[in-house]
Amino acid sequence: MANQTDVREADDARARLAMGLAGYAVGVPVEAIATTQRGCVEAAFGRQLAMYLCHVAFEMSLSRVAYAFARDRSTAAHACHMIEDRREDPGFDAWADALETALREAPAPDRRRVAGR
């Protein structure tokens, strides 16, 4: 059974992966998404998308998403609602679905591979 530190480390890694994918998908640097400031509209949208992807693709609770992004739970919930509302557009839905699939299919971290074992 994983302890809380292991869960937080895994959540942080998942959040970084989601931020990287969201940043790539919307053309915003990861640093702009990861900041604790709101930033420009594009960065805020990228952050909302990354939060949503963590919640949906990685099945993280809103509390865990909020912690990984250094935000309040209500902010994570708002982000997910914003993205869910946009999924009513078929084009946006297909795009978001492709991003979810990319994260779900990403291989889990394997430290043995780094050490060459």
C-alpha positions as CSV (number, residue, x, y, z in Angstrom):
1,M,0.0,0.0,0.0
2,A,1.3,3.4,-1.0
3,N,1.9,6.0,1.7
4,Q,0.7,9.6,1.4
5,T,4.2,10.8,0.2
6,D,4.2,8.2,-2.6
7,V,0.7,9.3,-3.7
8,R,1.6,13.0,-3.7
9,E,4.8,12.3,-5.7
10,A,2.8,10.2,-8.2
11,D,0.1,13.0,-8.4
12,D,2.8,15.6,-9.0
13,A,4.3,13.5,-11.8
14,R,0.8,13.1,-13.3
15,A,0.1,16.8,-13.0
16,R,3.4,17.7,-14.8
17,L,2.6,15.2,-17.6
18,A,-0.9,16.7,-18.0
19,M,0.6,20.3,-17.9
20,G,3.1,19.3,-20.6
21,L,0.4,17.9,-22.8
22,A,-2.0,20.7,-22.2
23,G,0.7,23.3,-22.9
24,Y,1.6,21.5,-26.1
25,A,-2.0,21.3,-27.2
26,V,-2.8,24.9,-26.6
27,G,0.6,26.4,-27.5
28,V,1.4,27.7,-24.0
29,P,4.7,27.1,-22.2
30,V,4.4,24.7,-19.3
31,E,5.9,27.4,-17.0
32,A,2.9,29.6,-17.7
33,I,0.5,26.8,-16.8
34,A,2.4,25.8,-13.7
35,T,2.7,29.2,-12.1
36,T,0.7,30.1,-9.1
37,Q,-0.5,33.3,-10.8
38,R,-3.5,33.3,-13.1
39,G,-1.5,34.5,-16.1
40,C,-2.9,35.2,-19.5
41,V,-6.2,33.7,-20.8
42,E,-4.4,31.0,-22.7
43,A,-2.3,29.9,-19.7
44,A,-5.4,29.8,-17.5
45,F,-7.2,27.7,-20.1
46,G,-4.2,25.4,-20.3
47,R,-4.2,25.0,-16.6
48,Q,-8.0,24.3,-16.5
49,L,-7.5,21.7,-19.2
50,A,-4.6,20.1,-17.4
51,M,-6.6,19.9,-14.2
52,Y,-9.5,18.4,-16.0
53,L,-7.2,15.8,-17.6
54,C,-5.8,14.8,-14.3
55,H,-9.3,14.4,-12.9
56,V,-10.6,12.4,-15.8
57,A,-7.6,10.5,-17.3
58,F,-5.9,9.7,-14.1
59,E,-9.0,9.5,-12.0
60,M,-7.6,11.9,-9.4
61,S,-10.0,13.3,-6.9
62,L,-10.6,17.1,-7.1
63,S,-8.8,17.5,-3.8
64,R,-5.8,15.7,-5.1
65,V,-5.9,17.7,-8.4
66,A,-6.1,20.9,-6.3
67,Y,-3.1,19.9,-4.2
68,A,-1.0,19.0,-7.2
69,F,-1.7,22.4,-8.8
70,A,-1.4,24.4,-5.6
71,R,-5.0,25.5,-5.9
72,D,-8.2,25.3,-3.9
73,R,-10.5,22.4,-4.4
74,S,-13.3,24.8,-5.6
75,T,-10.8,26.1,-8.3
76,A,-10.2,22.5,-9.5
77,A,-14.0,21.9,-9.6
78,H,-14.5,25.1,-11.6
79,A,-11.8,24.1,-14.1
80,C,-13.5,20.7,-14.6
81,H,-16.9,22.3,-15.1
82,M,-15.5,24.8,-17.6
83,I,-13.9,22.0,-19.7
84,E,-17.0,19.8,-19.4
85,D,-19.2,22.6,-20.6
86,R,-17.1,23.0,-23.7
87,R,-17.3,19.3,-24.5
88,E,-20.8,19.9,-25.9
89,D,-19.0,21.1,-29.0
90,P,-18.3,17.9,-31.1
91,G,-14.9,19.3,-32.3
92,F,-13.8,20.2,-28.9
93,D,-15.0,16.9,-27.5
94,A,-13.0,14.9,-30.0
95,W,-9.9,17.0,-29.3
96,A,-10.3,16.6,-25.5
97,D,-10.9,12.9,-25.9
98,A,-7.7,12.5,-27.9
99,L,-5.8,14.3,-25.1
100,E,-7.4,12.0,-22.4
101,T,-6.5,8.9,-24.5
102,A,-2.9,10.1,-24.8
103,L,-2.5,10.4,-21.0
104,R,-4.3,7.1,-20.3
105,E,-2.0,5.3,-22.7
106,A,1.2,6.9,-21.4
107,P,3.4,4.2,-19.8
108,A,3.7,4.4,-16.0
109,P,7.0,5.6,-14.6
110,D,9.6,2.8,-14.3
111,R,12.7,3.7,-12.5
112,R,14.3,0.4,-13.4
113,R,14.5,1.6,-17.0
114,V,16.6,4.6,-16.0
115,A,19.1,2.5,-14.1
116,G,19.3,0.0,-17.1
117,R,18.1,-2.9,-15.0
